Amino acid sequence: MNRNHAAAMFIGVLVCIPLLATYQLGFFKATAEWFATLYARGFILPAGGLKQAVWLQYGYYTLMAFISAWVCVEMPSQWRRFAFLLGGTFLTATFGCIMAMSGVLFEPVSGALALWLAGIAGIAAGGSVNAYRCHVMRGYFVGRLSTRQFDELARQNNPAKMTGRREITSLTCRLLNLAELSTGIEAPQFEELATHFQRSISEFLVGHGAYLDDCNARQVRVFFGFPLSDESHAAHAVQVAVLLRPHLETVAREIELRFGKKAQIGVAVSSGPVLCGLFGVSHFESFSAVGEVVDFAAQLCGLNAEYGSKVLLSAKTYALAKEESEVRPMEMISTAGSTQMTEVYELLAAKGGLPEPEARVRDAFWQGVVQYRKGELKQAQESFRIAVIEGREDAPLKYFMERVELALKEKSSSSKEVPKHARTLAVT
């Protein structure tokens, strides 16, 4: 039995006992006689007149007291609570009329009184119960969810929904050159630098509907689709990642201006099944998710340092959010201990957000990657040359052009077939 049900049971008992005592003392005798006269004037009654059924009176107001208390404690909307009370009063009066035409004297005042007393007590208790629940939940979610999402989560009043297996999208944002940033700088300054990174990234992501799962000097990790369910979690994450790209540049500039350090920031997004629940002990408890998806996003994030890219997507994330994103392929990768290969994509813009010249360049890059994997090195080299935009540095393009040149040298000095390019992610 949860706290709300216990409160409703207590209120029901608290209302019924005094009503039973007053009924036994005859407080409702005059009221019953008045309604008997009223029914005799307004209805055609059975020949035997009206007979009072005390058990019906007791049973009805007991039932109404418990139902009213439960509804008014559980129901979050105030106007719906009062609508229920008014509707219950009308039904009680109607029930009295129906019983009179059946030859049974039923005075509706005790039933209506039980309904309203229990309802008002339920409204008061519901306010305190909901306030207590919100107070407890704030300890877990303060700073991790936006105000709007917290209010929605509190209204659901079902903590069990946050435990179980579900599909989510994990986004990891990391300082890729943390070791470099922490050298040649005093500890208080590095604290400021790390705090600035944490605050800037976490506030941005939480403000755009993410759940903040982890925030430390190295990385910020958020979830989409948890704790509130979201069938479009991957699309939502990609939309936010598109907006995050220019924000990363702003944060990097601010760090360089304030601390004289050039920060390299990378993002990775991965989607899939996880186990969600409340993990930790005592004051270290928090709602989180565990699974390969979370680990994969963390491992994938480190590849941004290799490619010089900003945002990488897993194959599943891209498949779920294809209609929301403009991407280009990177490498085929596998995780440590797995032989299954999966493709990685770099997020460039929102769907339709690439100008026509950049879209043609992206297509040439894509063709070059495909040719490189097939071992068509000369054709890949030409495609990558077409993908060059004069006056703009493109680190991922440079990465692949160097790989093709290296492969051509190896091919000319060896008779062995050049393998398809792939890599295994290291555990981070």
NORWOGI-V334303 format. One line per field, one symbol per residue. burial: I if it has 16 or more other ideal C-beta (glycine too) atoms within 10 Angstrom, else O. Layout:
burial=???
This chain:
burial=OOIIOOIIOOIIOOIIOOIOOOIOOOOIOOOIOOIIOOIOOOOOIOOOOIOOOOOOIIOIIIOIIIIIIIIIIIIOOOOOIOOIIOOIIOOIOOOIIOIIOOOOIIIIIIIIIIIIIIIIIIIOIIOOIIOOIOOOIOOIIOOIIIOOIIOOIIOOIOIOOIOOOIIIIIIIIIIIOIOOIOOOOOOOOIOOIIOIIIOIIIOIIIOIIIIIIIIOOIIIIIIIIIIIOIOOIIIIIIIIIIOIOOIIOOIIOOIOOOIOIOIIIIIIIIIIOIOIOOOOOOOOOOIIIOIOIIIIIIIIIIIIOOIIIIIIIIIIIIOIIOOIIIIIIIIIIOIOOOOOOIIIIIIIIOIOOIOOOOOOIIOIIIIIIOIIIOOIIOIIIIIIOOIOOOOOOIOIIOOIIOIIOOIOOOOOOOOOOOOOIOOOIOOO
